[in-house]
Amino acid sequence: MTGEEMYADRINSLPPYLFAAIDEAKAEVMNKGVDVIDLGVGDPDQPTPQHIIDSMSEAIYNPNYHRYPSYNGMYDFRNAAADWCKENRGFEVDPDTQTLTMIGLKEGIAHSPLAFINPGDTALVPNPAYPVYKIGTLFAGGEAYTMPLLEENGFLPDLDAIPKEVCDRTKMMFLNYPNNPTGAVADHKFFEEVVDFARDNDIVVVHDNAYSDIVFDGYESPSFLNVDGAMDVGVELYSLSKTYNMTGWRIAFAVGNSDIIKGIGKVKSNVDSGAFEAVQKAGVTALTSSQQCVSDMNKIYKDRRDALLKGLNKLGLDVKPQKATFYTWAPVPEGYNSIEFSKLLLEDAGIVATPGVGFGDYGDGYIRFALTQTVERINQAVARMEELEL
Ligand SMILES: Cc1ncc(COP(=O)(O)O)c(C=O)c1O
């Protein structure tokens, strides 16, 4: 047996992985000697703050941390997460029953549907979106029902547009604000509507708050769990990846409804053995130390956002400054779809940006720039785009 014959339907039915294709195209251009400016991946370019690294280097010598971690996560880490939520997000959770350590949110998102979705059940999935909501649902044998995120609705889903028969077979819903890839934000009122909707239809809400702290211009992103009744229907997922430049460390956590936390924890205890405790110890340091490093990074991202925005607006692209996330989501110029425009940027200007369609078909017509290069490099990218005479 080889190739498709060997693989399960769930693998064979996966859409082609666009990001791998982009990497290949990038390598091809680099091989020609082009100095490529990569605004594609959402991976912070700055190092993890020193005090977090120091904490890890101390923890790594502790033999207690060399053994299997606990399934739900170290109490110290879950307690630090609960304190951080109280201090920074304004809600309280019990570290024993309402917190769960995850090995990065990707892991948590991919495994969550296994706790709630039976084959044939539906999960509501935004589009465009981080692809793992859909893939996790499909891997659990579920159907992913698309909630289009349209610019005219502020890239929020229209809950009233979801047909009653879909609601009847829906078990869970994924949301993500501040949003990747659109940079959109949601307000308290929207989250209230979500709670009503979830309560009326018996739906588990998983709110991915990976970008909770990448905020600009005094904006503070609200927490879903701050809404009355949210603790009855949902969980919120937080990651240390973007907030503390720790994407390589693989550490995140879920907080919220204890039954939902227990369900996800049950799945996880059967498929992984927890996050390395030295990493959780460093996570404690990140969550409990001064948050100045977060404000410092936001200042850096803001300067980059402003530089890119100025350039894109000069090129005639109508882009508003996003209040949160390190992504700038821009409409592509007339005459192009998102793949064609990203190809043009790469081949004629040596710039990598992600075509919106990579996040779902409602993302076509847009391109995502990640602000993970210096202002100088962003200015260079803008100058190269100007030469394209769009
Ligand atoms: C919306 C969203 N959720 C989750 C993740 C994954 O985060 P983690 O590094 O914690 O797995 C990402 C990463 O890009 C993301 O954009």
The ligand as an ORCA input file, in Angstrom:
! r2SCAN-3c Opt
* xyz 0 1
  C      -6.176     32.256     16.537
  C      -5.070     31.372     16.962
  N      -5.312     30.440     17.884
  C      -4.336     29.610     18.300
  C      -3.071     29.678     17.770
  C      -2.046     28.693     18.231
  O      -1.392     29.144     19.372
  P      -0.377     28.216     20.162
  O       0.993     28.687     19.812
  O      -0.720     28.447     21.608
  O      -0.606     26.815     19.744
  C      -2.778     30.617     16.796
  C      -1.437     30.673     16.197
  O      -1.151     31.327     15.247
  C      -3.805     31.493     16.388
  O      -3.588     32.410     15.445
*
